[in-house]
Amino acid sequence: MSSISGVQLARMSSLLSSDTMTQQVNNVQLQLAQVQNQISTGIRVNVPSDDPGAASAIMGLQRTLSAQGTYTTNLQQSQSQLGEVDSTLSDLNNLLTQAQTIASQDVNTGVTASSRAADAQVIQTIYSQALSIGNKQFNGAYLFGGDKSTTAPFVQSADGVQFVGSTNLLQNQVDPSTKITFQASGAQIFNSLSSGANGTANLAPNLTGTTLITDLKGATGTGVSLGTIQIGNGSTSKLVDLSHANSVSDVVNAINGAGVGNITAQISGDHLVLSTSGNDNITVNEVGGGATAQDLGILKTTGSGAGASVTGAGLQPQVTPLTSIASLNNGAGIDATHGIIITNGSITKTVTFGSATTVQNLLNDINNSGANVLAQINSAGTGINILNTVQGTNLTIGENGGTTAADLGVRTFSPSTPVSELNGGQGVGLAASGADFQITNSAGASFSVTLSGAQTVQDVINKINAAATGTNVTASFSTTGNGIVLTDTSGGSGNLTVTAQNSSTAAADLGLSSPALNNVVTGSDVNPVASGGLFSDLNNLASALAANDPAKITAAATALQADQSRVQLVRGSVGAQEQQVQDMQSSLQDEQTSVQSLMAQLQDTNMPSAITQYTTLQTALQASLQTSAYALSLSLLNFL
Amino acid sequence: MSLLGALNAGQSGLAAAQASIQVTGNNISNAGNANYTRQTAQFADGPDQQIQTGVFVGSGVDLTGVQRQIDNSIEARLQNATSENQSASTTQQWMTQVESVLNALGTTNLSTSMNGFFSSWSTLANSPQDAGQRQVVIQQGQALAQEFSSERTQLTSLAGSVSSQMTAQAQSADQLSSQIASLNQQIVVAKAGSSGDPNDLMDQRDADLTQLSQLMPVSSVQQPDGSVNVYVGTEPLVWGAQSRGVAVQTQTINGQATPTVVFKDNNQAMPLAGNGQLGALTDLGARITGVVDQVDTLAHNLISAVNQLHSSGQGLQGFTSVTASNTVADTTQSLDSTAAGLDFTPTNGSFVVHVTNTTTGQATSTLVPVTLSGGPGGTSLDSLTASLNAISGVTATDTGGVLKIAASGSNVNLSFSQDSSGTLAALGINTFFGGSNASDISVNSTLAANPNNVAAAQNGDPGDNQTALAISQLATQSLSSLNGASLNDTYQSLVNGVATQVSTATNNVQATQSVQNALQTQRDSLSGVDINEEAVNLIRQQQAFQGAAKLISVVNQLVQTVIGMVQ
């Protein structure tokens, strides 16, 4: 506020007095206008310059409010989606209860075949209702399709219901640091994709120049954190900045580009090697507390002497879709020429990988084979899994004359399979005492085989071969498909036969009960991976009822019980999520209220003080005007 | 002693009183003229006459001059204060307009538009399969682009107004300095050989100086011949009867065309030091350009950050063909080189091209490495086109620096992912925004025409929302290109900067105003006319006149008496 105070005046001119009064009135009016604006708008800070500090805080709070608005929308959306999942699961649960009630009633003795057949129809209806629940849509998206929500996740195929949805569930942000999942997994609820060949082989790819740093687990298994390393040769050292390296070749090029002595880096297998053509005593050190050298496996704080190479630790490259097949198994690759035979239910497909160069090609070949399987890289990035997408079928994966399935670790039945796991875990029924079966060759010579003590299928083969000495019969494991093969080269006129002994079921359990063809008994695959699932269990119940088979009704009912408890488990976790969403909504509301009140404190006019100020200014203005009017009207001239 | 001497004395008194009354009359009639300087008539005793040896009697009064009551040091300080005050109020006036363009606490501003845009991505993440929500995202993107370009247009038009006002003010300053020069000349002529001052001319000149000091910081030095020399800083502007003149010339300062106030005679920049309206306007040009630059930086980083995520994402459907929206100037040079001329600079890295068979839904992916060298030898558009063409199912063509990637085959389409190099974003392939700053930001036109290409997914599944989720989080994410600040932080500091400038200017207006008022008060106190004082003067002069007249009348009677004695 400008004023004339502080200026000592000798003389008061007319212009000065009128100017001074004008200034005073102006000042008061200006302030009045400001206060009036504050009172009429209710806002103290109208533009940031009114109070830059407060304005900055207000804008921060405005952004917070806007973000909270978004979070509120997301929470509402999550709530409605989870609510829909909840009520849908409740419907599914009711259907399962209904099915089990029918099963428990119909398993009783005295229920007639025709009433069981009639109930089979009811179960069929429940089955289709469950299927339509699986394909339920909400908001234009399939509720249980995961991130493949634009197509129906459950498809009726020839052998059963196939799951073509995704197990990736959508999330959204509900506060600055929290994401919540607002979908439930269709695969989990309906127990799809729960069986298949989980690859046992660590495919251990070698490094290539294009291997991305982000795809390395690094020497310590925790990934590679890029930074700067220091490379020395005993006399000089240089810093090598690797922070922008994208691929392994970027690292190699950076080290080579630094040109420390004659030190060069190269890729070898799954690791890096620093070597020298001169007498460099190679050291590699971390810089500034980083862990880059260690993660790259080439940390060498003390040199090993002049001319010695540094062989880095393995960097554990992960298997990615882009990994080349040739680099797998430490560069040995896989048998890509023969391929694998997949049998899933009634479908048998031979998949060859002749044109595949990357893991993605290989997966595509399998997924495209029509065998209704889902091949994917496992979550650890070490190998591949082949999952059965169809419920209620048996899946076997065998060789096609080569070693492809074994190389990939996906062969479902092999010499190393434990005997106890065969036939769906029932193992092999051995004789209480004595031999288990007798093999007679075409020349009529026979021998008995005692399997007691055999742990694996290879043990069984060895025992047969040991017992067969001199009979020209050899046992081996099939190189095409899966099974034990008995070959008779004695050249007799009879037939090669396998006969059970001592009430042992071992021959049948090992798949050797089929008759010989051309003196060869080709054993069947007795270790298929059976896929269960809610739909197949309902289907089994319907078939059991139709077939009037109480034992199977009981089995199906037991399976349905497990299905129901799984549904209830998922429903429970969905309920807990709903609860969490509700809690977050109410706490978000509280936060919004407190943000709004804080903003009001900062931005809004303090009415009592503003009005008091206004009144004071009004009085001041009145006083100014009155004194001015009086003072200006005073003049000596009036008195002359 | 003679009666006639007394008569003469009386006559001189009459003349003096008359002159005084005229001065008083002039003072009274100029009481309301702010430029007027109070004048007082100066008198001296008439020469003594020796009436007898050793006895002297005065011979009345002599009018020696009419003087202006003025303190040149106050005038100089007042001119200074006026320059400063005008500078502050001009700055405040314009920066307030900048502040109102930003409208930071209003309902529509960059912050609300950004919030709306990012929020629409979050909503898309709730239902990524929804084509309608994609339309909303595009609309919000367009609204944001519109807000950017409208604010920028308003700011640049403000800068334009500043520069045209500068031209107008420079013309006034030029005129004023010429007037001062011509007044100098008239004053010198009028004063030559006389003891009095041409007060009106001097008042006129002072008024011109005051006006000039509103426009620029001037200091004036009185010369013995009555003229004043006017300086800007240490540079003379008016020297006697010569004015160097004032003009505006566009000069290149720090690589930017900047309107500058110069001396007309040699185009030398005036040392205005930000004072006066012209000084303030010169600085305002730079200040507003600074704000425009900040808005551009914000837009540039927003475009870059959104595009980097978007170009690695996938929409509801793949592309059968996609054309780059940015042109590469030299297709043989590394994409990060200046010769390549891209607004956004890619870095070393790689991206993945997926060729999807629409019948089977199976994708074949190929890693495309981007190794840059800053010149020849690195990945250029030519080499990139070649490596894209090497991918089965992809046809890449380069037409005049514009890359076009098409799927070859009828049931094949393309998508992109994992671009760690920023190459796709830099070339404008599968990007959300086109343009590179606030002036040309827009939603990629091919995207606007086909909302299904809005990329919400990151893993290729049409129902995936990871890209949408990542973009929705961008506003608060620390960006290395902004030295670790987020987009929100950057906007906040832009607004804070302007707010601080306005509030500083407001404070300066008040501070300089009170200095100016104090000086003006002192000046008015000394040089202003007081009616009451003049009235008193008038009475005194009336009495003096009456006295002198009476004296003459008495002396006349005495003379008559003496003549009568003779009769």
Interface residues (C-beta under 8 A of the other chain):
Chain A: M1 S2 S3 I4 G6 V7 L9 A10 R11 M12 S13 S14 L15 L16 D19 T20 Q23 V45 N46 V47 P48 S49 D50 D51 P52 A55 S56 I58 M59 G60 Q62 R63 S66 A67 G69 T70 T73 N74 Q77 S78 Q81 N139 G140 A141 G145 G146 D147 K148 S149 T150 S166 N168 L170 Q171 N172 Q173 P176 K179 F182 T210 L212 T214 H244 A245 N246 S247 D250 P321 L322 T358 Q360 N361 N364 N367 N368 Q603 S635 L636 L637 L640
Chain B: A31 G32 A34 R38 M95 T96 E99 S100 L102 A104 L105 S111 T112 N115 F118 S119 S122 T123 A125 N126 S127 P128 Q129 D130 L316 T347 N348 G349 S350 V352 T360 Q362 A363 T364 S365 T366 L367 P369 T371 S420 S421 A457 N459 D461 P462 G463 D464 N465 L469 S472 Q473 A475 T476 N488 Q492 V495 N496 V498 A499 T500 Q501 V502 S503 T506 Q510 Q513 S514 N517 A518 Q520 T521 Q522 D524 S525 L526 S527 G528 V529 D530 I531 N532 E533 A535 V536 I539
